[in-house]
Amino acid sequence: MSDLLLLGLIGGLTLLLLLTLLAFAGYSGLLAGVAVSAGSPPICNVTVAYKFHMGPYGETGRLFTESCSVSPKLRSIAVYYDNPHMVPPDKCRCAVGSILSEGEESPSPELIDLYQKFGFKVFSFPALSHVVTATFPYTTILSIWLATRRVHPALDTYIKVRHRPGVCVLGTARPLGWS
């Protein structure tokens, strides 16, 4: 009888562990859809402090960490230039950093100096009238892994279906001054 009780306890704990892992994956975005839309940009006239990265996009985590460690309260931003499904991983380019200011406000000189002290470059994006954006939940580290596998295909499909002349499909344009 005690063997049966022990087997039941092990089975119950295993089931509880599997349910916990499934709940974690669901919370991380496993069942969430990727919302892709075109229209007005969610942010306008932004000034960012960034570091340029060439290589697999999966290796950019350290840049996000570095950027957040300089000023944890600022929002992070990444600009991905290449489609990782069409460009070899070692040739993929992106810029990762923090949003220093947006709209009509200017970033403080102290904040700019702080980021430059840590090797970041500063760039101001002009206002855009029309952009394609993708939204996916970021709740855990698993969310990042899920996003890398789901966001680009959703963007590719959206742009292929709704492509119009003048829309940058591959994101290969690079503002002057970025290196």
Beta strands, then each sheet from edge to edge (+ up, - down):
strand 1: 35-39
strand 2: 47-54
strand 3: 76-80
strand 4: 93-101
strand 5: 121-124
strand 6: 131-135
sheet 1: 1+ 6-
sheet 2: 3+ 4- 2+ 5-
end
